[in-house]
Structure formats: structure tokens, C-alpha cells
Amino acid sequence: MDISSFVTSLLTSFVIFVVLVLVFTWLSRRPGNAPVYYPSVLLRGLDPWEGRGRGTRSPVGWIRQAFTASEADVVAAGGVDAAVYLVFLSSVLAILVVSGIVLLPLLLPLAATDHALENSAGFKNGKEAQNFTIIERLALGNVQKKSMRLWAFILSVYWVSFVTYLVLWKSYKHVSNLRAAARSTSDVKPEEFAVLVRDVPIPPPDQTIKDSVDSYFRVLHPDTFYKAMVVTDNKEADKIFQEIEGHKHKIAHAEAVYAESKKGNKPEGTKPTHRTGLLGLIGKKVDTIEYCNGEIKELLPKLEAEQKSTLHDKQQRAAIVFFNSRAAAASASQTLHAQLFDKWTVTEAPEPRDMIWSNLPKKIYERHTRQTLVYFIVFLTVFFYTIPITAVSAVTTLEKLREKLPFLKVVVDQQVIKTVLQAYLPQLALIVFLALLPALLMFLSKSEGIPSQSHVVRAASGKYFYFIIFNVFLGFTISSSLFSALKTIVDNPPGIIVMLGNSLPGSATFFLSFVALK
Amino acid sequence: MDISSFVTSLLTSFVIFVVLVLVFTWLSRRPGNAPVYYPSVLLRGLDPWEGRGRGTRSPVGWIRQAFTASEADVVAAGGVDAAVYLVFLSSVLAILVVSGIVLLPLLLPLAATDHALENSAGFKNGKEAQNFTIIERLALGNVQKKSMRLWAFILSVYWVSFVTYLVLWKSYKHVSNLRAAARSTSDVKPEEFAVLVRDVPIPPPDQTIKDSVDSYFRVLHPDTFYKAMVVTDNKEADKIFQEIEGHKHKIAHAEAVYAESKKGNKPEGTKPTHRTGLLGLIGKKVDTIEYCNGEIKELLPKLEAEQKSTLHDKQQRAAIVFFNSRAAAASASQTLHAQLFDKWTVTEAPEPRDMIWSNLPKKIYERHTRQTLVYFIVFLTVFFYTIPITAVSAVTTLEKLREKLPFLKVVVDQQVIKTVLQAYLPQLALIVFLALLPALLMFLSKSEGIPSQSHVVRAASGKYFYFIIFNVFLGFTISSSLFSALKTIVDNPPGIIVMLGNSLPGSATFFLSFVALK
């Protein structure tokens, strides 16, 4: 990619950005669009424009607001998770700034006033040294071999490690306090009184699963057990329920249309009608309101019958057990409940809207098998993703495309389009892969049999983390370190000590941040 | 080591064995020695000889008894641990026997009827093939390259794996049932109602540690908390207590001597006396009974004062917390009790006699530091123990000893002694190391800060396991496999598949048995 392609790429992105910001500003100022742009403000019953200054409506006003918000505001608006995410960002910033404040004024002059680059270029006076940039002069490469200045660089690695440990430890305590505060608020949530039970053993034939869960937990927690809800397969009942809801929506819509038609020139109005056949295009023409009411009346008893049979006959081998106190639920969720590991697995209950119901009844052996399989696929993806991407990139060069698809010549041969395509085509496969990767990882994590959406997100993030680590840390850093390490050892055997001193705290930092992220 | 040395070594061991068995038989038959040889029988109030047949007294009679004992007998006599140990042994035996019953009749003829050894020896008819033994004919080495018979050997590896999985799974369930049965018996133990709390934070100045433990657990377990006992440093009080006990023993002994002397020719008896100075040899001569009574009277108030101050002022940052039900204690021992990991660490309470009291107050950071250090030392011991042993062995050959210590020549030059020494000397360093290793590992494990003796034994066994694994599995198997693997690949590239098929189930078996042992 030449420099003009790079500039083109940069300019294209900037133009798209400016256009989008202008569209956003224009759309968000139209009063009718308020429910789209300020839903949370409206939900809290506030007028999105009144009493909040003009800054709110400007496309950059929210930035000032975001910066002045206190942590309590963030927790109130976005929950603990948002606050923790901000702590994470500020920790990274703190490590960068605190390290930089000490190291830049120290290391930049040390490198800039040395002459390794000039010496290696074969010039003794600085004027003719033109084959390296000013940036290169400021880096470690400009320090001469066996110079005492190298000690400053080694010690600075220890400084970065120390700052990282300190900031991470402070952030850990901060997040821990945030969570504790959220846990001890007075607005109780149902999931704080519940535990999720999986791998319920098959009960004797005269008992339902609900009976067996009830009696098992009543014996183990005689004073604190409140009740158990067994997970059921409600696919059939839900289908009927959705049908009824659809009819209700249609009635509401038809009634609104009917009321509107009364306001017009005809005071008696026109009753809305539709056809019962495919997509409302064929079949008998019926009065929508009457027809839908009739359908609902027919479906309601079917729904009730289906719900009853679902509750009794389609019980799955998982349940939510409720306790009468938070402490009892917390304690139960951390305690073993069965003699063997493959029965009565108890975990904390996720939020109701967070559950992946289809994953709950999966058995422990199935979950382990799926997990192993998913880990293997992720391993292949992380380590060998370059193979298909390189293959695709090799095919999709501009020249190859012109050969294979000659009708493109008309478009491709224009200079402007050619420059744009040359800027994006080589990366296209990589861009598509990177765009699809999170979705793939989410799908894989969900296939593991994890019981909640947020846990799936966490699992996918973990897999993405390994992807980044392998590519940035292992693929790039280590391979180059290995080369330089080998070169150091060959050139200068005692150099291995310098190298070890250099890499140990780095690895420790890496490891600690990894542990902290887990 | 030549064959005569080997036979000498074997004979020496056998002679020692026979002598010890004879001594044991003679000693155990003398009625006065019953408290030494049959303590558990006497403790249960039975006569060690009556009603148990002559077999009991014979040196091999106990073997028959041991074989006929049921598992319930074993649990009653030796506890669950003994029964679990027997399950472990019988699992190993089952794996060996079940594998062998199927494989030996199958594989031995397959190998014996092939001719790879004869062919490689360069002979075509069997008569001249003298440079290999009959044992070698029965092994895999006698199967020809690319023979279909190799499939039988590969499949047999899978058979061994399958048998191992099955037996381990059955043993796991069996042991789990044994433990559950022991846990649900009606004879309750104090530790089943208790949890061990460590890393108690320093209380505010107006509170003792006991107060803070009491109030903390009373709040968290309002209904089930019974009481807390804080660990104290009772070194001083114990010293005085031991002194008093010593005096009491002296009085008991003196009174017995006095009573004995009355039975003799003097009806009034002689009061025992001793000197107060060093070892009873110098100083004033005193009446033992009177003197000791006086000492006890003097020490008792001191002991009381010391006990009081110990209970109040020498509280350590660890405690045993008791609950009013087994379930509450079991649940509490598995539940987190503090916001940060470094405070209020709760674990199951060990048996009282099993506690290592000096380890209890060690703080979590100290424990982690010690653990890391101990693991590092164990790593060095496991991986590099051969270096000092080889060095010592090189020095302690018979010839070197004769050179360095010429006065030994008189003894060493006698033929019998020389043979014995040649049999044992080269292994001496290894024997001494292997004899001292368990003690070293126990010491290291104890230094980790582990709270109970049985946990220390477990930790030391784990370390010993790594030692065995490294030496047997890695040192021996892998190094030879690697050679053969490389040779296979060089000789015959598709052979790698055979090799992988061969080694995968083996590794899986190894891994599973490792997990099961953990």
C-alpha cells in the first residue's frame, strides 16, 4: 500500500464520519424522533430538551456530560457493569500516564543523545546521516552496545511492572467495593434469592421432577427453602400464545384505523377488513376485529390446556430454587448439594431476562463434551486463521480480479476507484474475518451449554482475548524477541542476562493483567 | 553389578527377613508383651489370645484374617482411610488382572510365533539364534515390521485404557459411598460442627480478636452460630503445665516405690528421696513426695495467672467457630465470608489432634510466599536430584574408598565383605536419598503453612507423586519413546500414525489416574 492509498483510506473514513455526525445532529433535533434518540430520558419521565441546556442537543455535548458524571451517576444510569468498564478504561489510562510521566523525560533524552544509528550507518558526523528518521533516533535502537544507558531501559521495565501491579490492585479493590455496594442496596432483585439447579436426577416414576426438587431442597434447607420452579419446554404453548398476541395486535391496529376513519368525512367509519389466505392477498375477505376476536376465543382454551400439560409433562431436568433470604441463597449457591459431581449441580441464578433457557436442561456430560469440542475449534481458529485469509487475499488482488472478471475493467480502470480499491482490497478478507469473529465466538460459547447470556459474553471475550494475545503477544512480540534473543546470545553471551532482566517483569505484568481480567 | 553380587544382595535381605520374623514370633508369644503387640485388642477390652484361635499368634495368621475381613470390619478397625486405601490397592490389582486375563493369552502367542528377532539376527532357521532370551521372544520386539499383528497390540492399549477408566470410575463411586456412610453415622465428631477461620483482620483497639470473630459470625449466621474459640499462643502456660505434670508423675512413681518398699522386710517403708540439682546428682537431698507437692502448690497459681493472660492477651488471628448443626458448619465451610480474598478465610475444621497449631495464625500472603518457595525447592529436588547422587556415587566406589581410607584395606580385602559391599555401595547414596526424601517432603509441606497434619501428608504425597512420575514416566518412558518415535519417523513416515494411536490412550490413562488420585 503506497502513501496515497493510505491518505485516501484516511480521507474516506473522515468523510463518512462527518456525514454521519451531520445526519445524527439533524435527526436528533427533530422532536418526533425523541423516542429513538432519548428513550432512557423519556422513560424516566423527563423532557429531553427542558432544563438540560443547549449542550445536550449538540453532537458533542454528551462528551462534556460524560466527563463530568460522577461514579454514582454512572451506576444509576448504566448499572455496576458500566462503572466497572470505566474503572477498567481508567486503569489502562493510569498505567500509561504514570509510566509515561516518569519514563518519557528520562528515556527520550538518553536515546536521542546517543549515536548508535549514526555509527552503524558509517558516518561519524551527523550531517550526512539521512537514512533514518527523527523517531528512530528517540528509540532504544539509538543506544550503543554495552552502554551504561541500557540500565535505565531495564529499570524502566521494572517501573512499568510496578505501576501496573499498583494500579491493578487499586482497581481490584475499587471494583470489589462497587460490587459490594450494589449487593447491599435495598432494591432487591429476584435472582438474589434464587439458585439455579441443573442435572436433577430422574425421579422415581410416581414423582414429577418438581416434586423431587421440592422434597430434596426442603430436606437440605428446612428453614430457608421457599419454593422451586422447574424449567419446562414451553415451545408449543408459546407458539399459541404468540398467535393470540398477534391477533391482539391486529385488533388494536384495526381499532385505531377504524377510529381514525370516523374522524374523516364518514362519521360511521369503515371497518378494516383483510383476507384470510396467504399474506392477506387471497381467500375470503373478513372483518378484521370480529375475525380476530373469534380466533382468540378459539385459541384461549387450547392455550390453557397446553400450558397445563407443559407444566406437568414437559418438565426439564433443571430448576430455579427460591429461598426466603439473600444470605441463604448466596450460601446455597456456593455449597455442594450432592454426593457425586454429576447430580444436583448448584450455581448462582442469573437474571431472568439473561437466561438461555434452551441451555439449562443440558446434562453435565453433554456440557463437558461440547466444551471440549468448542475449545478445540477455538484453538484451530486462533492458531490457523491466517491460512484461509492469506489464501483469499492472494486471490482478491486488483490484477487477479481484472483477469478473472473482465467486465469490471470499465469500473476498475478509473484512477479514483482504482486508488480506493487498492487501499481496501488486500485487507478485505481480514476485515470480513475480524468482523465475523465476535459473532462466531458468541455462537461457539453459546453452544458450550452456558446458562446465561452474560456468561456467554464473558466466555466469548475470553476466547477473543486468547486470539489477541496469540496474535499480538505471541505472534509478534515473541517471534521477534526470539530472533533478537538468539542474535544476542550469538553476538554476546553475557547479553542473555540483560535480556532476561528485560523480559521477566514484562511477562509478569502480562500474566498479572491476564489474571486480573479473568 | 555382576550376578553374584545380585544373589548376595538377595540372600542378605532374605536372611534379615527370616531373623526378624523369628524374633517377632518369639516376642509376640510372651504374655508380658501383649500391650506392645496387641494394643488395639486390649483397648477394646478383649483378651488377645482367648477365642481367636491359634492362628492369631502365628507369624502368618494375620494374613488369613486380613483376607477374610469384610469392608465393614476394616472401617470399624481402621477407619474410612484404611478402607479407601484397600480400595485403591484392589483397583490397581483389578486393572492388572482384568487387562492381563484378556491380553496375555492373545498377545503372547502372537509375539512368540513371529520371527523379527531371528530375522534381524541374520539367521533364517531358529537353531542358531542364541543371542536373545526366551523372554524377548514373547515381547513386541519379536513382531515383524508392517505386520498385521501390530493391530492387536494397538487395540490392546485401548483395552487397557478402557479397563482403567471403568475400574477408576467404579472405585470413585465406591469411595464416595464410603465417605457418605461415614459422614452420616450417628457418632458425631466435634470437627463436623466447626469451621476453621484464618486471616481474621486486626480488630479496633477496644475489641479483642475473640469479640470481633464472635460478632462477625453472629451477624452472618444469626440462627446457627454457637460459639468461637480463638487460637492462642499458650507456649508459656504449657511450659508451666508440663512442669506440674512432671512433678505429678514423679509423685506417682515415688508413691509406687514407697508402697513396694512397705511390702518388703521393712513394714514402715523407705520414703524415696532425690537431689534438687543437675540431673538429681548434686544439691540438697529432699523427700520426693513432699518436695513435689510443694512445687505443685507453688506453680498452680502461676499457671492460672498465665492461662488467664494467654486467653486474653495472646490471641492469634485464627479461630475455630462452632455451629449448632452439621449442615450449617458444612455450608459455612464452603461459603465465602469476606469481600476481599485476604480476610476471613474459611475452611473445614480438621480433627483437633490433627491441627498444626503453629501454622494456624500464618497470614495468607505469608502462606502464598512460603508455598511458592517450597514448590520451587521441590522442583529443584525432583528435576536435579541425580546430580548430587551421581557425584556421591562416583566417590564411594570400593576402589576410591581403599585409596582414600587405607586403614579400611584390612576389612575390605576379605572376599565375603567385598562382595557384600560391591552389592550395596553404588546404590548407597540413592538409598540414603530415597530414605530421607519423605521426611524432607513432609518438612517442606509443613513449612507451607498447611493447617492440619493429614493435609501435610497429602501435600507430601503429591510431591512424591511428581517425583515418581518424573522419574518413571518422563525420565524413562518418554525419553525412550522419543528415541523410538524419531527412529519410526525416519525409517517409515506413515509409522507416526501407529505411534500416535499407541500413545494417545496411554497418556489419557495416565492423566485420568492422575486426576483420580488428586
Interface residues (C-beta under 8 A of the other chain):
Chain A: K173 S176 N177 A180 L220 D223 A327 A330 S331 A332 Q334 T335 L336 Q339 L340
Chain B: K173 S176 N177 A180 L220 D223 A327 A330 S331 A332 Q334 T335 L336 Q339 L340
